[in-house]
Amino acid sequence: MSILRIKGGRALSGSIRAHGSKNAILPMMAASILYPGITVLHGVPEILDVFYMIEILEQLGCKVKWQDSSLVIDASAIESVSLSSCMTGKMRSSVFLLGPLLARCGEAKLGQPGGCSIGSRPVDIHVAGLQQMGAELTEENGWLRASASCLHGNVIRLPFPSVGATENLIMAAVLAEGETILHHAAREPEIGDLCRMLQGMGARIKGIGSSTLEITGVDRLRESAYTVMGDRIEASTYLIAAAASGGELMVENVLPGQLTGVLTALSICGCDVMHNQRAVYLRRKDRLRPVPYLRTAPFPGFPTDVQSQMMALLSCADGESIIHETIFEGRFQTALELRKMGADICMEGNKAVIQGVQRLTGTKVCARDLRGGAALVIAGLTAEGITEICHCTYIQRGYAALAQHLVDLGADIEMVEIH
């Protein structure tokens, strides 16, 4: 077992380039099976979830190889449409294979998707949308079975702007007969990136970036190459870490317009924030100020994937902050670990009331999910003494070389193997 050991008290300083987006690359990898040939993806982050998805694609019959930071995926032959729970149980994003497999092969069989324990996250919106496109889906004994002799376009209104469901339905629709119109679609930047990648493959998609998408099915896609966008969640994590530690940081390869909610919150905290077209600079001047009310919401609102990191930051702000979680109820598991470090956090339903303390204290804590693990790293950077974080596999699912990057920025952090 490996743990992260952090000696707090050092301010981060320097610059870092955001890796390719985790939340964009995984559906892109799933989309590669829509074309029976080669798809090349550039700027791929070397994170566990990418390696898990490679295993899944290879189980289906794809040939995948690395070329520096690029993936070359040959989906000429799909030899299986069945993914066992031992594969899908590793990551929630395995559900992205449902739409592409139906579109390409007319059937799919998936074990129960796994991943982080941050809430119920049912796939009912995925299922209902695919049913409206002519698919038959059943769930029994932990398996999700789907079949469709021919997917057809339809007018679909999502009851909630689910990112995963929006992406799954887009991928199913690009090869379906006729036109599919998605109303109340999610607007996250990663969806736009997926759409542009699919357009490069020959898909016909209108309304990118809006809540209404129009997809006209085509008979066949084509060979393509695409560079994934920078990771706005990773960028936000490093900016918050710099703010928490009292330092300054330049993050490159990120579009500031995708970080508006986070940058606004950091400004309220008293940080200087500046940016150009593809980079953000942050400097913390004085003690952190609280954020009286912060509510997570679908894009362009404050992202739920940054809520835990912000909670760690606000734990040391001068005053009371309230975080209202509206997406995943399980996100507040991190508060229990922050309390072990001396944070004053009270949960009231889906709200966390945070009374800032002067300083946290290092101790032994456990990552309970990906973003919660990142939050504990941020807390450890600010804490007095040594913080040891176990279950670091969660963190490695979404952050490439996190410890080394933080060392390069001045942190005292190391990965230690415990036998």
Backbone hydrogen bonds, N-H to C=O, Kabsch-Sander energy under -0.5 kcal/mol:
donor,donor_aa,acceptor,acceptor_aa,energy
3,I,416,V,-2.7
4,L,389,I,-2.3
5,R,3,I,-0.5
5,R,414,E,-2.9
6,I,4,L,-0.5
6,I,387,T,-3.0
7,K,412,D,-2.7
8,G,6,I,-0.7
8,G,385,G,-2.0
9,G,381,L,-2.4
10,R,381,L,-0.5
11,A,9,G,-0.5
13,S,409,L,-2.2
14,G,248,E,-0.9
16,I,250,M,-2.4
18,A,16,I,-0.5
18,A,252,E,-2.6
21,S,229,M,-2.7
25,I,21,S,-2.6
26,L,22,K,-1.6
28,M,24,A,-1.4
29,M,25,I,-2.5
30,A,26,L,-1.9
31,A,27,P,-2.5
32,S,28,M,-1.2
33,I,30,A,-1.4
34,L,31,A,-2.0
35,Y,32,S,-1.2
37,G,35,Y,-2.5
39,T,73,I,-2.5
40,V,224,S,-2.3
41,L,71,L,-2.6
42,H,226,Y,-3.3
44,V,69,S,-2.9
47,I,45,P,-1.6
48,L,396,Q,-2.5
49,D,397,R,-1.1
50,V,47,I,-0.6
51,F,47,I,-1.7
52,Y,48,L,-2.8
53,M,49,D,-2.2
54,I,50,V,-2.2
55,E,51,F,-2.0
56,I,52,Y,-2.0
57,L,53,M,-2.6
58,E,54,I,-2.6
59,Q,55,E,-2.0
60,L,56,I,-1.5
61,G,57,L,-0.8
61,G,58,E,-0.5
62,C,57,L,-2.4
63,K,74,D,-2.3
64,V,62,C,-0.5
65,K,72,V,-1.8
67,Q,70,S,-2.7
70,S,67,Q,-1.7
71,L,41,L,-2.7
72,V,65,K,-2.9
73,I,39,T,-3.0
73,I,71,L,-0.6
74,D,63,K,-3.3
74,D,72,V,-0.6
75,A,37,G,-3.0
75,A,73,I,-0.8
79,E,60,L,-2.4
79,E,77,A,-0.7
80,S,60,L,-1.6
83,L,109,K,-3.1
84,S,82,S,-0.5
87,M,84,S,-1.5
88,T,84,S,-2.5
89,G,85,S,-2.2
90,K,87,M,-1.4
91,M,88,T,-1.0
94,S,91,M,-1.3
95,V,92,R,-1.9
96,F,93,S,-1.9
97,L,94,S,-1.8
98,L,95,V,-1.6
101,L,97,L,-2.5
102,L,98,L,-2.0
103,A,99,G,-2.5
104,R,100,P,-2.7
105,C,101,L,-3.1
106,G,101,L,-1.0
106,G,102,L,-1.0
107,E,101,L,-0.8
108,A,146,A,-2.3
109,K,81,V,-2.5
110,L,144,L,-2.6
111,G,83,L,-2.1
112,Q,142,G,-1.1
114,G,88,T,-2.5
114,G,91,M,-0.8
115,G,89,G,-1.0
117,S,368,R,-0.7
118,I,116,C,-1.4
127,V,123,V,-2.4
128,A,124,D,-2.7
129,G,125,I,-2.0
130,L,126,H,-2.3
131,Q,127,V,-2.3
132,Q,128,A,-1.7
133,M,129,G,-0.6
133,M,130,L,-0.8
134,G,131,Q,-1.8
135,A,130,L,-2.2
136,E,147,S,-3.1
137,L,135,A,-0.5
138,T,145,R,-2.3
140,E,143,W,-2.1
143,W,140,E,-2.0
144,L,110,L,-3.1
145,R,138,T,-2.9
145,R,143,W,-0.6
146,A,108,A,-2.8
147,S,136,E,-1.9
148,A,106,G,-2.6
152,H,133,M,-2.4
153,G,177,E,-3.6
156,I,154,N,-0.7
156,I,181,I,-3.0
158,L,156,I,-0.6
158,L,183,H,-2.3
162,S,160,F,-3.1
166,T,162,S,-2.1
167,E,163,V,-2.4
168,N,164,G,-2.6
169,L,165,A,-2.5
170,I,166,T,-2.1
171,M,167,E,-2.2
172,A,168,N,-2.0
173,A,169,L,-2.2
174,V,170,I,-1.5
175,L,172,A,-0.7
176,A,173,A,-1.0
177,E,151,L,-2.5
180,T,215,I,-3.2
181,I,154,N,-2.3
182,L,180,T,-0.5
182,L,213,L,-2.8
183,H,156,I,-3.2
183,H,181,I,-0.7
184,H,211,S,-0.5
185,A,211,S,-2.7
186,A,162,S,-0.5
191,I,188,E,-1.5
192,G,188,E,-1.2
193,D,189,P,-2.0
194,L,190,E,-2.1
195,C,191,I,-2.5
196,R,192,G,-2.3
197,M,193,D,-2.1
198,L,194,L,-2.5
199,Q,195,C,-2.5
200,G,196,R,-1.8
201,M,197,M,-0.8
201,M,198,L,-0.6
202,G,199,Q,-1.4
203,A,198,L,-2.6
204,R,216,T,-0.7
205,I,203,A,-0.7
206,K,214,E,-2.6
210,S,207,G,-2.4
213,L,182,L,-2.1
214,E,206,K,-2.2
215,I,180,T,-3.1
215,I,213,L,-0.5
216,T,204,R,-2.1
216,T,214,E,-0.5
217,G,178,G,-2.8
217,G,215,I,-0.6
218,V,174,V,-2.5
222,R,201,M,-2.2
224,S,38,I,-1.0
226,Y,40,V,-2.2
228,V,42,H,-2.2
228,V,226,Y,-0.5
231,D,19,H,-2.4
232,R,230,G,-0.8
235,A,231,D,-2.4
236,S,232,R,-2.0
237,T,233,I,-2.2
238,Y,234,E,-2.2
239,L,235,A,-2.2
240,I,236,S,-2.5
241,A,237,T,-2.2
242,A,238,Y,-2.3
243,A,239,L,-2.2
244,A,240,I,-2.9
245,S,241,A,-2.0
246,G,242,A,-0.7
246,G,243,A,-0.7
247,G,242,A,-2.8
248,E,12,L,-1.8
249,L,282,L,-2.5
250,M,14,G,-1.8
251,V,280,V,-3.0
252,E,16,I,-2.8
252,E,250,M,-0.5
253,N,278,R,-1.1
254,V,278,R,-1.5
258,Q,255,L,-2.3
259,L,256,P,-2.0
260,T,257,G,-0.5
263,L,259,L,-3.0
264,T,260,T,-2.4
265,A,261,G,-1.8
266,L,262,V,-2.3
267,S,263,L,-1.9
268,I,264,T,-2.1
269,C,265,A,-1.6
270,G,267,S,-1.5
271,C,266,L,-2.1
272,D,283,R,-3.2
273,V,271,C,-0.5
274,M,281,Y,-2.7
276,N,279,A,-1.9
280,V,251,V,-2.4
281,Y,274,M,-3.7
282,L,249,L,-2.7
283,R,272,D,-2.3
284,R,247,G,-2.2
285,K,270,G,-0.7
289,R,269,C,-2.3
294,L,322,I,-2.6
296,T,324,H,-2.5
297,A,302,F,-2.4
301,G,298,P,-2.6
302,F,295,R,-0.7
306,V,303,P,-1.7
307,Q,304,T,-1.1
308,S,304,T,-0.5
310,M,306,V,-2.1
311,M,307,Q,-2.0
312,A,308,S,-1.9
313,L,309,Q,-1.8
314,L,310,M,-2.7
315,S,311,M,-1.1
316,C,313,L,-1.6
317,A,314,L,-1.5
318,D,288,L,-2.9
319,G,317,A,-1.5
321,S,354,I,-2.6
322,I,291,V,-1.2
323,I,352,A,-2.5
324,H,294,L,-3.5
325,E,323,I,-0.6
325,E,350,N,-2.4
326,T,324,H,-0.6
329,E,327,I,-0.5
330,G,118,I,-2.1
331,R,118,I,-0.5
331,R,328,F,-1.5
332,F,329,E,-0.8
333,Q,330,G,-1.7
334,T,331,R,-1.4
335,A,332,F,-0.9
336,L,332,F,-0.6
336,L,333,Q,-0.9
337,E,333,Q,-0.8
338,L,334,T,-2.4
339,R,335,A,-2.1
340,K,336,L,-0.8
341,M,337,E,-0.6
341,M,338,L,-1.0
342,G,339,R,-2.0
343,A,338,L,-2.1
344,D,355,Q,-0.7
345,I,343,A,-0.9
346,C,353,V,-2.6
348,E,351,K,-3.3
351,K,348,E,-1.1
352,A,323,I,-2.7
353,V,346,C,-3.2
354,I,321,S,-3.4
354,I,352,A,-0.6
355,Q,344,D,-2.8
355,Q,353,V,-0.5
356,G,319,G,-2.5
356,G,354,I,-0.7
357,V,315,S,-2.8
361,T,341,M,-3.0
362,G,384,E,-3.1
365,V,363,T,-0.5
365,V,388,E,-2.9
367,A,390,C,-2.4
373,G,369,D,-2.2
374,A,370,L,-1.6
375,A,371,R,-2.0
376,L,372,G,-1.8
377,V,373,G,-1.6
378,I,374,A,-2.1
379,A,375,A,-2.5
380,G,376,L,-2.5
381,L,377,V,-2.0
382,T,378,I,-1.1
382,T,379,A,-0.6
383,A,379,A,-1.3
384,E,360,L,-2.5
387,T,6,I,-2.8
388,E,363,T,-2.2
389,I,4,L,-2.7
390,C,365,V,-2.3
390,C,388,E,-0.5
392,C,2,S,-0.8
394,Y,391,H,-1.3
396,Q,392,C,-2.1
397,R,393,T,-1.0
397,R,394,Y,-0.7
398,G,395,I,-1.5
399,Y,395,I,-1.6
401,A,399,Y,-0.5
402,L,399,Y,-0.5
405,H,401,A,-2.3
406,L,402,L,-2.3
407,V,403,A,-2.3
408,D,404,Q,-2.3
409,L,405,H,-1.1
410,G,407,V,-1.7
411,A,406,L,-2.9
412,D,7,K,-0.6
413,I,411,A,-0.8
414,E,5,R,-1.9
416,V,3,I,-3.2
416,V,414,E,-0.5
418,I,1,M,-4.2
418,I,416,V,-0.5
